[in-house]
Amino acid sequence: MVNTKVTLSGITLDNPVIPASGTFGYGYEFAELYDINILGSFSFKGTTKEPRFGNPTPRIAECPSGMINSVGLQNPGVEKVITEELPKLAKCFHKPVIANISGFSVEEYAYTCEKLDKAPQVGILEVNVSCPNVHHGGMSFGTSPEAAAEITKAVKAVTSKPVYIKLSPNVTDIVSIAKACEDAGADGISLINTLMGMRIDLKTKKPVIANKMGGFSGSAIFPVALRMVYQVAEAVTVPVMGIGGVSSAEDVLEMMLAGATAVQVGAANLVDPFICKKIIEDLPRVMEKYHIKDLNDIIGGAHI
């Protein structure tokens, strides 16, 4: 027998496999396909203070080994998430869920986090700092250690649950940003969010996506994500959730050896809606293949 249980900030997960925000809706959509209670947890669709229609279409472009999306945080707003989405989720998922939160000002982040902190289903608040700071020319909060720390402090001041800051890879030094978040009180770090990419339609000679560029995700970004998880895990003492291109049990083990305590699966859910179920079911076999009895024994194991 192998042990797949891991612990994130005091919350025990049956396994480290977590569908990533934006690829699993609010959970109940996938519950029609299989019992989602086999998941360690999942991070629900990015939620903002106000409802958002999102970006103009087309929003999706296919790529070799991945995809580009520019959905634009389409969501019903935090009030409807709390009154409509979470009650529906509670009927089919009986574990703590991760609330993914976005905003366009420090005040918006704090407001939305404070609201979701009170939701009984929410176990962890995952704060996406890849959103543009409307008060500073649209630059992402996640591109500056100071801005990321400011968000972290503001959220921690109004919440009691663990706060994980989700970082953008579109930066020069992700380690300094992660350390700034830890110093500001973050309970954990999630990384990476999508890289920036684009496609051009040869027939129209124009960008495929209406927004021109979007977030590049999929198996092609796995080596970049693994490298960043390794670097950040070496620099911080708080837990890390590894994200980016994960599509197999082997990828999960690699992420954990790099230093991740839990691993999120993103774009692969859009290719195969059963992928997380398959990874969880395959994990014991792959652990035995590589003589791993307890996943906790390998977290950060690749660090010398």
RABELHU-V174222 format. One record per run of one state. SS is the DSSP state (H for helix, E for strand, - for the rest). FROM is the first residue (numbers start at 1). TO is the last residue. Records with the same first field share a line. If there is no record, write none. Layout:
# RABELHU-V174222
SS->FROM-TO / FROM-TO
This chain:
# RABELHU-V174222
-->1-2 / 4-5 / 9-10 / 14-16 / 20-27 / 32-35 / 39-40 / 44-46 / 48-51 / 53-59 / 64-65 / 70-74 / 76-77 / 91-96 / 102-105 / 118-121 / 129-131 / 133-133 / 137-139 / 144-144 / 157-161 / 167-173 / 184-187 / 192-194 / 198-199 / 202-205 / 208-213 / 218-218 / 236-238 / 244-248 / 259-261 / 266-267 / 272-274 / 290-293 / 298-304
E->3-3 / 6-8 / 11-13 / 17-19 / 41-43 / 47-47 / 52-52 / 60-63 / 66-69 / 75-75 / 97-101 / 122-128 / 132-132 / 140-140 / 162-166 / 188-191 / 195-197 / 200-201 / 206-207 / 214-217 / 239-243 / 262-265 / 294-294
H->28-31 / 36-38 / 78-90 / 106-117 / 134-136 / 141-143 / 145-156 / 174-183 / 219-235 / 249-258 / 268-271 / 275-289 / 295-297
